[in-house]
């Protein structure tokens, strides 16, 4: 299922959504360049969210060396930057497609600045949750999945009866259909199973190899839904 658009009319241009899509694409193109030059593994392991590194840095700063807070601050920056990193073509395409369809409408409801804050805050909160859930994990966790799951949760609460224009690919045929927005909660999790397709070469151990990633998607939906409920 490929979502194309919804039936909600926006009053203003989703400028922030356009910028987020553009930045994600630009960073992914940079990743491709680094992969070609053999530097992508170092880059992802330096800027992706690695729970063991962050939890270790915080422990060291709290109990052993107060000067280590400088390292903690640098490591915590990965919580923000990691939102814009992706590990495969299927992950970047799937995430940006959902961002395109659902993000523009949520931005229209929240306004530009609040939407940007919501997107970034949701992504960082998911990263913190992942660190707390698996503090010894040494594999980088990257991607906008948590932030976009929050956008989907907010959308469903605000527009539970919205219809999504969808393309159903059948081998060489593409059939246009209309599906309820609620269907895409289910489809969001289904498409996560295919995010390994077109994976980039990220040595030494790849990325996102943990069940905590799935947990982050669930919590992202709940964060978005709760936010929109409280806003009402």
Backbone as a ProteinNet text record, in pm:
[ID]
protein_1_A
[PRIMARY]
XXXXXXXXXXXXXXXXXXXXXXXXXXXXXXXXXXXXXXXXXXXXXXXXXXXXXXXXXXXXXXXXXXXXXXXXXXXXXXXXXXXXXXXXXXXXXXXXXXXXXXXXXXXXXXXXXXXXXXXXXXXXXXXXXXXXXXXXXXXXXXXXXXXXXXXXXXXXXXXXXXXXXXXXXXXXXXXXXXXXXXXXXXXXXXXXXXXXXXXXXXXXXXXXXXXXXXXXXXXXXXXXXXXXXXXX
[TERTIARY]
83.7	0	88.3	60.3	139.2	46.2	51.6	-33.2	14.1	-80	-46.3	-84.1	-207.9	-255.1	-379.4	-423.3	-546.9	-652.1	-770.5	-879.6	-901.4	-797.7	-805.5	-742.6	-816.7	-766.1	-683.1	-561.1	-472	-486.2	-483.2	-500	-369.3	-256.7	-127.1	-29.1	77	177.7	255.4	277.2	352.5	503.1	548.4	687.8	785.1	754	843.3	850	736.9	735.3	823.6	816.1	901.3	1049.4	1082.5	1221.1	1268	1182.3	1219.4	1245.4	1159.3	1179.1	1309.7	1334.3	1456	1582	1580.3	1697.5	1724	1618.7	1635.1	1695	1646.8	1700.3	1845.2	1876.3	2012.8	2109.9	2070.6	2157	2175.1	2068	2079.4	2173.3	2167.2	2259.9	2403.9	2422.7	2555.6	2600.9	2507.8	2540.2	2584.9	2517	2555.8	2697.5	2730.2	2865.5	2968.3	2936.1	3026.5	3039.8	2929.5	2936.6	3030.6	3022.4	3107.5	3255.1	3283.6	3422.4	3468.4	3378.1	3414.3	3414.5	3352.7	3353.7	3220.5	3121.5	2987.3	2981.2	3051.4	3048.9	3096.4	3205.9	3259.1	3160.1	3099.9	3005.6	2882.9	2821.6	2701.6	2733.4	2846.4	2883.3	2924.5	2954.1	2987.6	2864	2764.7	2650.2	2516.9	2513.1	2390.7	2373.8	2253.9	2225.9	2272.7	2381.8	2432.3	2409.5	2306.9	2270.4	2385.7	2470.7	2580.5	2676.9	2702.5	2794.4	2734.2	2605.3	2541.5	2523.4	2474.5	2455.4	2589.8	2694	2827	2883	2860.7	2909.6	2838.5	2706.9	2631	2677.1	2697.2	2744.2	2880.6	2968.5	3102.8	3097.8	3008.9	2998.8	2937.6	2842.3	2773.5	2859.2	2934.7	3000	3153.5	3212	3357.9	3427.5	3374.5	3446.2	3347.4	3333.6	3236.4	3268.9	3397.1	3436.3	3382.4	3339.6	3288.3	3153.6	3093.7	2967	2980.5	3099.8	3123.6	3098.5	3147	3124.3	2976.7	2910.3	2766.8	2688.3	2718.8	2647.7	2667.1	2790.5	2817.8	2741.5	2741.3	2670.1	2519.6	2465.5	2321.9	2278.9	2371.5	2338.8	2298.9	2350.9	2316	2166.7	2102.4	1957.8	1881.7	1934.4	1871.8	1917	2048.4	2101.5	2061	2050.7	2016	1879.4	1791.4	1658.2	1668.4	1775.3	1788.9	1876.8	1919.7	1999	1910.7	1940.2	1864	1958.8	1918.7	2008	1978.9	1872	1839.5	1751.7	1746.2	1658.9	1512.2	1474.6	1334.9	1295.7	1388.1	1356.6	1334.8	1423.8	1409.8	1284.7	1257.6	1141.6	1010.8	1005.3	884.3	857.2	960.9	943.2	899.7	965.3	933.3	797.9	754.5	620.6	513.9	529.5	435.2	444.7	565.8	582.7	512.3	523.2	460.1	307.1	249.6	103.7	43.8	101.7	40.6	100.4	226	291.7	234.3	199.9	151.1	20.9	-64.9	-191.9	-172	-82.1	-53.2	11.6	99.6	160	53.1	-44.1	-152	-231.9	-244.4	-318.5	-234.8	-108.8	-23.7	39.7	59.4	136.8	282.3	359.2	493.8	587.7	598.8	696.8	661.1	533.5	493.5	509.8	485.6	502.6	649.2	738.7	881.4	923.8	878.4	910.3	855	733	670	749.4	789.2	864.4	996.9	1072.6	1204.2	1192.2	1096.9	1080.2	1039.1	948.5	905.3	1022.6	1103.3	1218.5	1318.5	1344.6	1439	1382.9	1254.5	1192.6	1201.3	1181.5	1192.2	1335.9	1431.7	1571.8	1604.4	1554.5	1576.9	1514.2	1392.6	1326.1	1409.4	1463	1542.4	1667.8	1728.2	1846.3	1808.9	1697.7	1654.6	1614.1	1555	1507.2	1621.2	1726.4	1838.5	1970.3	2011.7	2127.4	2260.9	2269.4	2395.5	2406.4	2309.2	2309.5	2422.7	2500.4	2614.9	2590.1	2470	2435.3	2368.9	2409.7	2347.2	2198.4	2119.2	1976.5	1955.6	1904.8	1889.7	1754.3	1714.7	1593.4	1488.1	1400.1	1291.5	1166.9	1178.3	1060.7	978.7	1045.2	972.5	897.6	963.1	899.3	779.5	794.3	685.1	571.8	604.5	499.1	417	483.1	411.8	320	366.8	283.1	160.5	180.2	68.3	-31.3	19	-69.9	-150.9	-85.7	-156.3	-262.5	-228.2	-321.1	-446.3	-427.3	-540.9	-637.2	-582	-667.9	-748	-683.8	-750.3	-845.3	-807.5	-888.4	-914.3	-989	-1010.4	-1088.5	-1166.2	-1248.2	-1191.9	-1068.9	-1008.3	-988.2	-992.4	-968.3	-833.9	-757.6	-625	-624.5	-593.5	-578.1	-455.3	-474.2	-371.8	-356.2	-234.7	-208.6	-176.5	-248	-226.2	-147.8	-19.1	61.8	34.7	-0.7	-23.1	66.6	188.5	290.5	312.2	245.4	265.7	148.8	45.1	-70.9	-69.7	-116.4	-127.2	-270.9	-343	-485.4	-507.8	-567.9	-597.3	-717.1	-702	-810.4	-808.9	-913.1	-922.2	-936.2	-849.5	-849.4	-866.9	-927.1	-939.7	-803.6	-787.6	-659.8	-618.4	-715.3	-684.7	-607	-630.1	-560.4	-409.9	-365.2	-222	-149.7	-223.2	-157.2	-104.1	-190.5	-148.9	-38.3	-54.6	41.6	176.7	176.1	301.6	393.2	337	416.6	452.4	364.2	394.7	515.3	519.2	627.4	762.6	760.9	887.4	961.6	886.6	947.8	1031.7	1007.9	1077.8	1187.6	1215.8	1314.4	1458.1	1477.9	1610.7	1642.8	1540.8	1562.1	1644.4	1746.4	1831.9	1917	1959.6	2038.3	2174.5	2219.4	2353.3	2454.7	2576.3	2683	2738.8	2698.4	2738	2811.9	2943.3	3019.7	3036.5	3061.9	3086.6	2961.4	2851.6	2737.6	2604.6	2605.7	2480.3	2409.3	2278.1	2200.5	2065.1	2002.5	1863.3	1836.1	1935.5	1918.4	1878.5	1755	1705.7	1554.1	1492.8	1347.5	1299.6	1390.9	1352.7	1310.9	1353.9	1313.6	1162.6	1108.1	963.5	889.8	943.5	883.2	875.9	980.1	981.7	868.7	833.6	723	590	568.7	445	435.4	544.6	544.7	530	589.2	573.9	427.8	355.8	212	137.4	171.4	104.2	138.8	263.1	303.1	225.5	217.1	143.2	-4.4	-63.2	-204.6	-231.3	-144.8	-161.7	-145.4	-48.6	-26	-149	-205.1	-320.5	-443.2	-454.7	-564.3	-555.6	-436.1	-416.5	-437	-399.2	-416.8	-563.2	-647.8	-791.5	-851.3
-118.6	0	125.1	215.4	338.1	457.3	521.4	639.1	756.5	829.2	940.9	1075.3	1083.3	1208.2	1179.4	1279.8	1263.7	1359.7	1354.8	1440.3	1561.1	1597.2	1712.9	1832.4	1938.6	2057.6	2142.9	2176.6	2258.2	2406.1	2489	2633.1	2702.3	2641.9	2704.6	2600.3	2646.1	2553.3	2491.4	2360.7	2292.8	2312.9	2434.1	2470.3	2384	2364.1	2285.1	2141.1	2088.3	1951.5	1938.9	2038	2037.8	2039.1	2122.7	2132	2000.9	1938.3	1811.2	1703.7	1697.8	1601.7	1630.7	1758.8	1797.4	1765.3	1793.5	1765.1	1615.8	1537.3	1391.9	1338.7	1388	1344.1	1386.3	1510.5	1560	1478.7	1446.8	1367	1226.7	1169.9	1035.9	1034.8	1138.7	1149.1	1159.2	1230.5	1239.3	1101.6	1024.7	888.7	802.8	817	741.4	777.5	904.6	949	886.7	885	827.1	675.7	610.4	466.3	437.2	518.4	499.6	516	606.3	631.6	544.3	458	367.7	430.9	548.1	619.1	613.5	545.7	550.5	483.5	372.7	304.1	394	464.1	555.6	668.5	721.3	832.4	791.6	678	632.8	597.3	532.1	494.8	615.2	726.5	849.2	931.6	929.9	1019.3	948.9	816.4	743.8	729.8	691.1	672.7	532.7	526.7	400.2	400.4	331.1	336.2	308.8	211.5	177.6	294.6	368.2	481.8	594.5	621.3	731.2	696.6	576.7	537.2	528.2	482	475.8	613.1	707.6	843.8	911	889.4	948.2	888.8	757.2	692.7	745.6	760.5	811.8	954.3	1036.5	1176	1187.4	1101	1108.9	1057.9	952.3	883.8	890.7	925.6	916	1046.2	1112.3	1227.8	1333	1438.9	1543.9	1612.7	1613.1	1676.5	1599.6	1475.8	1393	1441.1	1540.7	1594.8	1654.5	1696.3	1747.2	1635.4	1516.3	1401.1	1364.5	1374.7	1344.1	1435.9	1564.1	1660.2	1627	1592.2	1556.3	1430.3	1330.8	1207.6	1230.3	1316.4	1343.1	1412.7	1483.7	1548.3	1445.1	1321.2	1215.3	1182.6	1209.7	1187.3	1272.6	1391	1481.4	1450.4	1437.2	1416	1280	1178.9	1044.7	1034.7	1132.2	1133.1	1147.6	1211.5	1241.7	1141.2	1035.2	930.5	811.1	744.4	626.1	519.1	392.9	282.5	208	244.9	173.6	261.3	223.5	295.5	277.3	157.1	133.3	213.3	230.8	307.1	454.8	513	655.3	679.3	592.4	611.1	592.8	488.4	464.2	576.3	620.6	727.6	858	894.4	1022.7	1020.1	904.5	894.2	920.5	860.4	884.5	1029.6	1084	1223.2	1316.7	1288	1369.7	1369.1	1251	1238.9	1290.9	1251.1	1282.8	1407.6	1436	1549	1683.6	1700.2	1830.3	1869.2	1771.7	1800.1	1830	1755.3	1781.9	1919.1	1955.8	2090	2197.8	2173.4	2269.8	2291.6	2186.2	2195.1	2262.6	2225.5	2274.6	2409.6	2442.6	2561	2522.1	2607	2571	2542.6	2636.8	2621.6	2507.3	2495.8	2390.4	2252.3	2246.2	2120.8	2077.6	2171.5	2139.5	2091.9	2162.3	2121.7	1983.8	1956.6	1826.1	1714.9	1736.1	1636.7	1603.5	1708	1687	1628.3	1680.6	1631.8	1485.4	1446.4	1306.8	1216.1	1257.3	1177.6	1160.5	1269.1	1263.6	1177.4	1191	1110.7	961.8	924.8	783.9	736	820.9	784.6	762.1	848.8	834.1	704	674.7	549.9	429.3	432.4	320.1	299.8	409.4	399.5	338.1	383.7	330.8	184.1	146.6	9	-89.1	-45.6	-135.7	-58.4	-22.6	65.1	4.9	-125.5	-189.3	-219.7	-174.4	-200.7	-123.4	-192.7	-129.9	-104.1	-133.9	-113.3	23.1	103.4	235	223	312.9	324.1	455.3	446.7	567.4	567	683.8	694.1	783.1	833.7	921.1	844	711.4	627.2	671.9	699.4	737.8	867.5	967.4	1097.8	1086.3	1007.1	993.3	909.1	811.4	736.1	829.7	927.1	1025.1	1111.3	1148.3	1226.2	1144.5	1016.7	930.7	918.5	902.9	895.4	1021.4	1137.6	1265.3	1279.5	1237.6	1247.5	1163.9	1040.2	949.6	1003.9	1064.5	1120.7	1239.1	1321.1	1441.7	1411.5	1316.9	1286.2	1135.4	1079.4	933.3	884	971.8	929.8	975.4	1025.9	1073.4	957.5	989.8	892.1	923	817.8	834.1	779.1	864.7	819.2	728.9	609.1	505.2	438.8	396.7	317.4	175.4	79.8	-62	-122.5	-151.9	-210.4	-359.2	-400.6	-542.6	-580.1	-617.4	-654.5	-537.7	-535.3	-425.7	-327.7	-356.1	-268.8	-189.2	-66.3	17.5	68.4	17.9	47.8	155.2	267.6	371.7	331	338.2	308.2	411.3	407.2	497.9	414	440.4	362.2	453	403.4	484.1	505.3	619.3	652.9	548.4	488.9	389.1	269.6	239.2	127	146.6	271.8	297.9	282.6	267.9	227.3	85	-1.2	-138.5	-141.3	-68.6	-74.1	-14.2	82	139.6	31.7	-58.9	-164.2	-273.8	-299.7	-399.7	-356.3	-230.3	-186.9	-184.7	-181	-188.1	-318.4	-424.2	-553.7	-550.9	-451.4	-444.6	-339.5	-280.2	-172.5	-221.7	-352.2	-405.1	-406.6	-384.1	-386.4	-265	-288.2	-178.4	-120.5	-205.8	-157.4	-105.4	-1.2	50.6	-36.1	-33	-108.9	-27.4	-63.8	10.8	-83.8	-95.8	-182.7	-116.5	-192.8	-337.6	-423.5	-368.9	-456.8	-407	-304.9	-254.1	-162.1	-145.9	-54.9	-115.8	-60.6	-90.7	-239.3	-312.7	-455.6	-480.4	-444	-461.4	-453	-532.3	-527.5	-395.8	-319.2	-191.1	-91.8	-116.2	-30.4	-38.5	-159.5	-178.8	-111.3	-124.7	-59.7	91.4	146.4	289.4	333.5	248	283	290.5	191.6	187.6	310.8	341.1	457.3	585.8	591.7	709.7	736.7	632	646.6	699.8	644.7	685.4	829.8	869.3	1008.4	1104.4	1072.5	1159.6	1168	1052.3	1049.4	1126.9	1107.8	1177	1328	1367.9	1510.9	1575.8	1510.8	1569.5	1567.6	1467.2	1462.4	1579.1	1603	1711.8	1846.6	1857.3	1982.6	2017.8	1916.1	1939	1994.6
0	0	0	-90.3	-98.5	-75.7	41.8	65.6	-20	-74.5	-162.7	-101.3	-49.3	7.7	91.6	167	243.1	189.7	250.9	203.7	294.7	371.2	460.5	391.1	381.9	312.7	408.4	369	452.2	417.3	521.9	501.6	464.1	498.7	470.3	421.2	358.5	308.2	424.1	419.4	527.1	510.5	535.8	509.7	589.9	718.2	803.2	754.2	711.4	660.2	536.7	447.9	329.9	370.5	468.7	514.9	576.9	657.1	720.1	614.4	514	405.7	332.6	304.5	233.3	312.2	442.5	526	534.3	553.2	557.9	428.2	315.7	186.9	169.9	208.8	194.7	279.1	402.4	490.7	433.6	376.4	320.1	199.4	118.1	5	54	165.5	225.3	274.5	329.8	373.5	254.3	142.2	22.7	-20.8	-13.2	-48.2	46.7	174.8	273.5	255.4	217.7	193.3	77.2	-26.5	-143.9	-108.6	-14.8	24.1	140.6	192.2	300.6	438.3	454.4	581.7	655.4	598.4	656.3	793.5	811.4	939.5	1052.5	1030.8	1132.4	1160.8	1055.8	1069.2	1151.2	1117.2	1187.6	1332.2	1354.5	1490.7	1574.5	1509.7	1582.1	1614	1523.7	1537.7	1558.7	1545.4	1576.6	1726.7	1769	1912	1952.8	2030.1	2081.8	2233	2280.1	2422.6	2518.1	2487.9	2578.8	2596.4	2489.5	2497.9	2581.1	2559.4	2632.1	2779.1	2807.3	2947.4	3019.2	2948.5	3008.3	3038	2945.8	2966.4	3083.6	3096.3	3206.8	3340.3	3344.7	3467.9	3508.6	3412.1	3440	3493.1	3435	3478.3	3617.7	3649.6	3779	3894.4	3870.4	3981.9	3981.2	3868.4	3863.2	3822.1	3721.5	3667.6	3620.9	3698	3664.3	3532.6	3495.6	3369.1	3248.6	3271.9	3162.6	3111	3176.4	3127.3	2987.9	2953.4	2817.2	2715.5	2748.7	2661.1	2658.8	2773.6	2781.2	2689	2693.6	2608.3	2461	2425.3	2285.3	2246.2	2335.7	2307.4	2297.6	2384	2382.5	2253.5	2189.8	2063	1957.8	1973.9	1878.6	1884.2	1998.5	2008.6	1908.3	1881.9	1785.9	1643.9	1627.3	1492.9	1437.4	1526.9	1481.7	1417.2	1446.5	1385.2	1233.4	1186.7	1044.3	970.3	1038.7	975.1	942.1	830.1	790.7	740	760.2	729.4	601.2	530	406.4	318.1	189.6	95.7	134.8	176.9	213.3	336.8	431.9	552.2	519.4	441.2	409.1	324	227.6	141.4	218.8	302.2	380.5	478.3	548.8	646.8	581.8	472.2	409.2	340.5	296.2	237	343.3	461.3	571.1	618.4	621.4	662.3	564.1	436.7	332.8	346.8	367.3	369.4	500	614.1	743.2	808.8	781.1	845.8	807	680.7	635.2	705.5	730	795.4	943.7	1009.8	1150.5	1166.2	1073.7	1079.3	1063.8	979.3	959.7	1087.7	1168.4	1294.4	1402.6	1411.4	1520.6	1492.7	1366.4	1332.7	1312.2	1243.7	1201.6	1318.5	1412	1520.4	1614.5	1648.1	1739.9	1673.9	1544.8	1472.6	1472.4	1448	1450.6	1589.2	1691.8	1828.1	1860.7	1815.4	1838.3	1771.1	1648	1571.3	1639.9	1673.6	1734.7	1875.1	1953.6	2090.8	2091.6	2002.1	1995.9	1960.5	1862.9	1824.1	1937.2	2010.9	2123.3	2235.3	2264.9	2371.3	2341.1	2215	2177.1	2197.2	2161.7	2181.9	2328.8	2415.5	2560	2609.1	2563.2	2601.7	2561.1	2439.9	2391.4	2475.5	2520.1	2606	2740.7	2797.5	2926.9	2916.9	2805.5	2789.1	2764.7	2698.7	2667.1	2677.3	2798.4	2818.1	2775.6	2757	2720.4	2570.7	2493.6	2349.7	2282.3	2199.8	2132.8	1984.5	1937.2	1796.6	1780.6	1681	1660	1627.4	1685.1	1654.6	1580.6	1459.2	1378.2	1307.9	1259.3	1179.9	1241.8	1156.8	1200.2	1238.1	1250.2	1273.7	1394.1	1506.9	1627.7	1611.4	1550.4	1530	1436.3	1331	1234.4	1291.5	1375.9	1445	1533.1	1597.8	1680.5	1594.8	1476.8	1385	1344.2	1315.1	1277.8	1392.4	1515.7	1631.6	1650.2	1633.1	1645.4	1536.3	1416	1302.3	1327	1371.5	1391.4	1496.9	1603.5	1707.9	1654.6	1575.6	1525	1409	1323	1204.8	1194.6	1287.9	1287.2	1165.9	1102.4	988.7	855.2	855.5	730.7	633.5	505.6	400.7	334.2	308.2	250.1	107.8	11.2	-126.9	-134	-187.2	-180.8	-316.7	-345.3	-466.1	-423.3	-480.1	-452.5	-568.2	-546.8	-655.7	-670.9	-792.8	-823.8	-941.3	-910.8	-1010.3	-1107	-1220.3	-1316	-1316.4	-1237.1	-1229.9	-1099.9	-1104.9	-986.1	-977.1	-876.8	-864.8	-759.1	-795.2	-694.4	-609.2	-478.5	-385.4	-273.2	-189.6	-75.6	50.8	150.1	273.1	393.6	501.4	623.1	687.2	752.9	815.4	917.4	988.1	1090.4	1033.3	906.6	844.3	850.7	844.6	836.3	969.6	1078.7	1203.4	1185.7	1132.2	1104.6	1000.3	891.8	782	820.3	913.5	959.4	1016.8	1096.6	1158.5	1057.9	963.1	861.2	778.8	739	652	723.1	858.3	931.2	900.9	868.3	840.6	713.4	628.1	499.5	498.1	615	617.9	600.9	594.3	565.7	417.2	332.8	187.6	146.3	70.3	24.8	136.1	229.9	343.9	299.5	364.7	340.5	415.1	369	433.6	549.9	672.4	791.7	885.7	870.1	959.8	1096.6	1203.7	1198.5	1214.1	1272.1	1304.1	1247.7	1163.4	1110.5	1208.3	1189	1273.9	1308	1413.1	1448.6	1472.6	1521.2	1545.2	1690.9	1723.1	1859.6	1861.4	1949.9	1965.6	2022.2	2083.8	2141.1	2033.1	1908.8	1797.6	1776.7	1780.8	1766.3	1882	2002.4	2118.6	2098.2	2037.5	2011.6	1920.5	1823.3	1732.6	1808	1896.2	1975	2064.6	2133.3	2223	2143.3	2024.6	1940	1906.3	1868.9	1841.8	1963.7	2080.6	2204.3	2240.8	2219.7	2248.3	2160.4	2030.5	1939.1	1974.1	2005.5	2042.2	2170.2	2271.8	2398.9	2383.6	2303.3	2279.2	2218.2	2116.8	2050.1	2140.2	2224.6	2321.6	2418.9	2471.5	2566.3	2499.7	2374.4	2300.7	2287.3	2275.9	2259	2387.2
[MASK]
++++++++++++++++++++++++++++++++++++++++++++++++++++++++++++++++++++++++++++++++++++++++++++++++++++++++++++++++++++++++++++++++++++++++++++++++++++++++++++++++++++++++++++++++++++++++++++++++++++++++++++++++++++++++++++++++++++++++

